[in-house]
């Protein structure tokens, strides 16, 4: 199996703490699972960022519960792909960017790096807009001021200098719990029709004949299966030190897979909760054109009969934007070190990414006004979906290759499931582009 060295200079990026958390060879399953748990959680926060909110809210307000099955299907696809990602990291001890650099020509690697960076920037635009919206809703500041203040989150990353990776995971856990508790409380307040919710998880043909439903379905897909998360997971899973014996590797794969499935199931519940809240609070009351997060915030007050739901909404939105900041920074570091072998401190990487993302965020808010934020958020998630096949292709190929994975290469069932997902994502993207070309 081929392998590249893994080093880093970043304060809390995974490469620096490569194998720093040992996996006990014996002991209760739950105790060993707790030692492994963490990477799945960090990956899951990308599945509940402000971009997800925008797509889920518009989908719920326009079509009720009809697109819940897309949330479920996207989450299941994410579980398969993130499982492949963690397998690459644990078995080959390579992240996806390093493995691509070892396998492909420089021109191919450069193209893959550029597309992955575009995905991170698109995601960061959503985080900027989400944080700005949360500050606007909770404290009344203008969106442009909120966008400017969001640039200061680099100080948060700088403040973590010298902290261990476990501390970063604890911070993320706190933010995810905040999001989950806020949405659980909001669902209790709005009282959804659980029969309608259950029916929404049954696939239907709405997106096949409705262009807007297709656009939102692609947005949900891109918001859920983020391409840079595939690079991220294959790196941060290496913070767990697992013996290189076949039995220990098998045990580590099993524990890390459980961590991933549990974490992404939590993300699935939160995304389903966002769409269900919009379907119950807006669509069911005739508000079928709630395309802006701020409109959703203000509509919750009269519909629920108090300000508690809207305050919870704003707090959860702020937590979602900040939690994604950490993982986006680490993912960017993984890309630069893996593809370019370029090492810079995490705070410098964060500053560069946020500086680039501020430009489209500022221009979008200035040009479209407050009412255009929702469109920008959904569009950013569609960009993620369009980039996704370019990360999936090398991941599936590498994890199916015995020269990389040895005896742990993907079996026929897993391999063909992954290729089926690749085909479905690619076909959906082609359908969307054809639909947009028809509109043009």
C-alpha positions in Angstrom: 0.0 0.0 0.0 1.4 3.4 -0.9 1.6 6.1 1.8 2.7 9.7 2.2 4.1 11.4 5.3 1.6 13.3 7.4 2.8 16.5 9.1 1.4 19.9 9.9 2.1 23.2 11.7 -1.4 24.1 12.5 -2.4 24.6 16.2 -5.3 22.1 16.3 -5.4 20.6 12.8 -5.5 16.8 12.8 -2.2 16.1 11.2 -0.3 17.6 14.1 -2.1 15.3 16.5 -1.9 12.3 14.2 -2.7 9.2 16.3 -2.7 11.2 19.5 -5.8 9.4 20.9 -5.2 5.7 21.4 -7.9 3.1 20.9 -8.0 0.6 23.8 -7.6 -2.9 22.6 -10.0 -4.2 25.3 -12.8 -3.0 27.5 -16.5 -2.3 27.2 -17.8 -1.4 23.7 -19.3 1.9 24.9 -16.0 3.0 26.5 -14.0 2.3 23.4 -16.6 4.0 21.3 -16.3 7.1 23.4 -12.6 7.1 22.8 -13.2 7.0 19.1 -16.2 9.3 19.0 -15.5 12.8 17.7 -14.5 12.8 14.0 -18.1 11.9 13.0 -19.4 14.8 15.0 -17.1 17.3 13.4 -18.2 16.0 10.0 -21.8 16.2 10.9 -21.8 19.9 11.7 -21.3 20.6 8.0 -24.7 18.9 7.5 -26.5 21.4 9.6 -25.0 24.7 8.5 -27.0 27.8 7.4 -27.0 26.6 3.8 -29.0 23.6 5.0 -31.4 25.9 6.8 -32.1 27.9 3.7 -32.9 24.9 1.5 -34.9 23.1 4.1 -37.0 26.2 5.0 -37.8 27.0 1.4 -38.6 23.3 0.7 -40.9 23.0 3.7 -42.7 26.3 3.0 -43.2 25.7 -0.7 -43.9 21.9 -0.7 -44.8 21.0 2.8 -43.3 17.6 3.8 -43.0 16.4 0.2 -39.2 16.7 0.1 -38.4 15.1 3.4 -37.5 11.9 1.5 -34.7 13.9 -0.2 -33.3 14.8 3.2 -33.4 11.1 4.1 -31.9 9.9 0.9 -29.2 12.5 1.0 -28.3 11.6 4.6 -28.1 7.9 3.7 -25.9 8.7 0.8 -23.7 10.8 3.1 -23.4 7.9 5.5 -22.1 5.6 2.7 -19.6 8.2 1.4 -18.3 9.2 4.8 -17.8 5.6 5.7 -15.6 5.2 2.6 -13.7 8.3 3.7 -13.0 7.1 7.2 -11.9 3.7 5.8 -9.4 5.4 3.6 -8.0 7.4 6.5 -7.8 4.5 8.9 -6.5 1.7 6.6 -4.3 3.6 4.2 -3.4 6.4 6.7 -3.9 8.9 4.0 -6.5 11.6 3.6 -8.3 11.9 0.3 -6.1 14.8 -0.9 -2.9 13.0 -0.1 -4.2 9.8 -1.9 -5.1 11.8 -4.9 -1.7 13.5 -5.0 -0.1 10.1 -5.0 -2.3 8.6 -7.6 -3.1 11.3 -10.2 -1.1 13.6 -12.5 -0.3 17.2 -11.3 -2.9 18.8 -13.7 -5.6 16.5 -12.4 -4.7 17.2 -8.8 -4.7 20.9 -9.4 -8.2 20.7 -10.9 -9.5 18.6 -8.0 -7.9 21.1 -5.5 -9.5 24.1 -7.2 -13.0 22.5 -7.2 -12.7 21.5 -3.6 -11.6 25.0 -2.7 -14.6 26.4 -4.5 -16.8 24.1 -2.5 -15.3 25.4 0.8 -15.7 29.0 -0.3 -19.4 28.4 -1.3 -19.9 26.8 2.2 -18.1 29.7 3.8 -20.4 32.2 2.0 -23.3 30.4 3.6 -21.6 30.6 7.0 -21.0 34.3 6.6 -24.6 35.0 5.6 -26.0 32.7 8.3 -23.9 34.4 11.0 -24.9 37.8 9.7 -28.5 36.8 9.7 -28.4 35.5 13.3 -26.7 38.7 14.5 -29.4 40.8 12.6 -32.3 38.8 14.0 -31.0 38.6 17.6 -29.5 42.0 18.0 -31.0 44.2 15.2 -27.7 45.1 13.4 -27.7 45.5 9.7 -26.8 42.5 7.5 -23.8 44.3 6.0 -22.5 45.0 9.6 -23.2 41.3 10.4 -21.2 40.2 7.4 -18.3 42.5 8.5 -18.4 41.1 12.1 -18.4 37.6 10.8 -14.8 38.2 9.6 -13.7 38.3 13.3 -14.3 34.6 13.7 -10.7 34.2 12.7 -9.9 35.4 16.3 -11.8 32.4 17.6 -9.6 30.1 15.6 -6.5 32.0 16.7 -7.7 31.7 20.3 -7.6 27.9 20.0 -3.9 27.9 19.4 -2.3 25.2 21.5 -5.5 23.5 22.3 -5.8 19.8 21.7 -8.1 18.3 19.1 -10.3 16.8 21.8 -11.1 20.3 23.1 -12.2 21.4 19.6 -14.5 18.3 19.5 -15.9 19.3 22.9 -16.7 22.8 21.6 -18.4 21.4 18.5 -20.4 19.0 20.7 -21.7 22.0 22.7 -22.7 23.8 19.6 -24.5 20.8 18.1 -26.4 20.2 21.4 -27.4 23.8 21.3 -28.8 23.4 17.8 -30.6 20.2 18.6 -32.2 21.4 21.8 -33.4 24.6 20.2 -35.1 22.7 17.3 -36.6 20.1 19.6 -38.2 22.9 21.6 -39.5 24.6 18.5 -41.1 21.4 17.3 -42.9 21.0 20.6 -44.2 24.6 20.3 -45.5 24.2 16.7 -46.9 20.7 17.1 -46.4 19.0 13.8 -48.7 16.5 12.2 -46.6 13.3 12.6 -48.6 11.4 10.0 -47.8 14.0 7.4 -44.2 13.9 8.5 -44.0 10.1 8.1 -45.7 10.4 4.6 -43.0 12.9 3.6 -40.3 10.3 3.9 -41.9 8.2 1.1 -40.3 9.0 -2.3 -42.5 10.9 -4.8 -42.1 12.3 -8.3 -42.5 16.0 -7.3 -38.9 17.0 -8.3 -39.2 15.2 -11.6 -41.9 17.6 -13.0 -41.4 20.7 -10.9 -38.3 22.8 -11.7 -38.3 24.6 -8.4 -38.6 21.3 -6.5 -35.7 19.9 -8.5 -33.6 23.0 -7.7 -34.3 22.7 -4.0 -33.7 18.9 -4.0 -30.3 19.5 -5.6 -29.7 22.2 -2.9 -30.6 19.8 -0.2 -28.3 17.2 -1.7 -25.4 19.6 -1.9 -26.0 21.0 1.6 -26.1 17.4 3.0 -23.3 15.6 1.1 -20.6 18.3 1.2 -17.6 17.5 -1.0 -14.9 18.9 1.3 -16.3 16.8 4.1 -15.0 13.7 2.3 -11.5 15.2 2.4 -12.0 16.3 6.0 -13.2 13.0 7.5 -10.3 10.9 6.0 -7.9 13.2 7.8 -9.4 13.8 11.2 -10.2 10.1 11.7 -6.4 9.6 11.9 -6.3 11.5 15.2 -7.2 8.0 16.6 -4.3 5.7 17.1 -5.2 2.2 16.0 -2.8 -0.8 15.9 -1.9 -2.0 12.5 -3.0 -5.6 13.0 -5.9 -6.8 10.8 -8.0 -7.4 13.9 -7.4 -4.0 15.4 -8.1 -2.3 12.1 -11.3 -4.2 11.7 -12.3 -3.2 15.3 -11.3 0.5 14.6 -13.3 0.6 11.4 -16.4 -0.8 13.2 -16.2 1.7 16.0 -15.5 4.7 13.7 -18.4 3.7 11.5 -20.7 3.6 14.5 -19.5 7.1 15.5 -20.2 8.3 11.9 -23.6 6.7 11.6 -24.8 8.1 15.0 -23.5 11.6 14.3 -25.0 11.8 10.8 -28.3 10.4 12.1 -28.3 13.4 14.5 -27.7 15.7 11.5 -30.5 13.9 9.7 -32.9 14.6 12.6 -32.0 18.2 12.7 -32.4 18.8 9.0 -35.7 16.9 9.0 -36.7 19.1 12.0 -35.9 22.3 10.0 -38.0 21.2 7.1 -40.8 19.9 9.3 -40.9 23.2 11.2 -41.2 25.1 7.9 -43.9 22.8 6.6 -45.9 23.0 9.9 -45.5 26.6 10.7 -45.6 28.1 7.2 -46.9 25.8 4.5 -49.9 24.5 6.6 -50.9 28.1 7.3 -50.8 29.3 3.6 -47.3 30.8 3.8 -45.9 29.0 0.8 -43.3 31.5 -0.3 -41.0 31.8 2.8 -37.7 31.8 1.0 -35.7 33.9 3.5 -34.5 32.8 6.9 -35.4 36.2 8.4 -39.0 35.9 7.2 -39.2 32.5 8.9 -37.9 34.1 12.1 -40.5 36.8 12.1 -43.4 34.6 11.1 -42.8 32.2 14.0 -43.9 34.8 16.6 -47.5 35.3 15.5 -47.9 31.6 14.5 -46.6 30.1 17.7 -48.0 32.8 20.0 -44.8 34.1 21.6 -41.2 35.1 21.0 -39.6 32.0 22.5 -39.6 30.0 19.2 -38.0 32.8 17.2 -35.3 33.4 19.8 -34.5 29.7 19.8 -34.4 29.9 16.0 -31.9 32.7 16.1 -29.6 31.1 18.7 -29.6 27.8 16.8 -28.7 29.7 13.6 -25.8 31.4 15.3 -24.5 28.1 16.7 -24.8 26.5 13.2 -22.8 29.2 11.6 -20.0 29.1 14.2 -19.7 25.3 14.3 -19.2 25.1 10.6 -16.4 27.6 10.9 -14.1 25.2 12.7 -14.6 22.3 10.3 -14.3 24.5 7.2 -10.9 25.7 8.5 -9.6 22.2 9.1 -10.9 21.0 5.7 -9.1 23.9 3.9 -5.9 23.0 5.8 -6.2 19.3 4.7 -6.7 20.3 1.1 -3.7 22.7 1.0 -1.3 20.2 2.7 -2.6 17.2 0.8 -2.7 18.6 -2.8 -0.1 21.3 -2.6 2.1 20.3 0.3 1.7 23.8 1.5 1.7 24.3 5.3 0.3 27.5 6.9 -1.2 28.1 10.4 -4.9 27.4 10.7 -5.7 31.0 11.5 -4.0 32.2 8.3 -6.0 29.6 6.3 -9.2 30.8 8.0 -8.4 34.5 7.3 -7.8 33.7 3.6 -11.0 31.7 3.2 -13.1 34.2 5.0 -11.6 37.1 3.1 -12.6 35.4 -0.2 -16.1 34.5 1.0 -16.7 38.1 2.2 -16.6 39.4 -1.3 -19.7 37.5 -2.8 -21.5 37.9 0.6 -21.0 41.7 0.6 -21.9 42.0 -3.1 -24.9 39.8 -2.8 -26.4 41.6 0.2 -25.6 45.0 -1.4 -27.0 44.1 -4.8 -30.0 42.0 -3.8 -30.7 43.5 -0.5 -32.0 41.6 2.6 -34.5 39.7 0.5 -31.8 38.1 -1.6 -30.0 36.2 1.2 -32.1 33.1 0.8 -31.4 32.9 -2.9 -27.7 33.3 -2.2 -27.8 30.5 0.4 -29.6 28.0 -1.8 -27.4 28.8 -4.7 -24.3 28.2 -2.6 -25.6 24.7 -1.8 -26.3 24.0 -5.5 -22.6 24.8 -6.1 -21.7 22.2 -3.6 -23.8 19.6 -5.3 -22.2 20.4 -8.7 -18.7 19.9 -7.2 -19.6 16.6 -5.4 -19.0 14.1 -8.2 -15.4 15.3 -8.5 -14.7 14.3 -4.9 -16.8 11.1 -5.1 -15.0 9.6 -8.1 -11.5 9.4 -6.6 -12.8 8.3 -3.2 -14.8 5.4 -4.7 -11.9 4.4 -6.9 -9.2 4.6 -4.2 -11.3 2.7 -1.5 -12.0 -0.1 -4.1 -8.3 -0.5 -4.9 -6.6 -3.4 -3.1 -3.2 -1.8 -3.7 -4.4 1.1 -1.5 -6.7 -0.7 1.0 -5.4 -4.3 1.0 -7.9 -6.7 2.4 -10.1 -3.8 3.4 -10.9 -2.7 -0.1 -14.6 -2.1 -0.6 -16.7 -5.2 -1.3 -19.0 -5.5 -4.2 -22.1 -4.4 -2.3 -20.5 -1.3 -0.9 -18.7 -0.5 -4.1 -21.8 -0.7 -6.3 -23.9 1.3 -3.7 -21.3 4.1 -3.9 -21.3 4.0 -7.7 -25.1 4.1 -7.7 -25.0 7.2 -5.5 -22.4 8.7 -7.9 -24.7 8.1 -10.9 -27.8 9.5 -9.1 -25.9 12.7 -8.0 -24.4 13.2 -11.5 -27.8 12.6 -13.2 -29.5 15.1 -10.9 -26.9 17.7 -11.6 -27.2 17.2 -15.3 -31.0 17.5 -15.0 -30.6 20.7 -13.1 -28.2 22.2 -15.6 -30.5 21.2 -18.5 -33.4 22.8 -16.6 -31.5 26.1 -16.0 -30.4 26.1 -19.7 -34.0 25.8 -20.7 -34.9 28.8 -18.6 -32.1 30.8 -20.1 
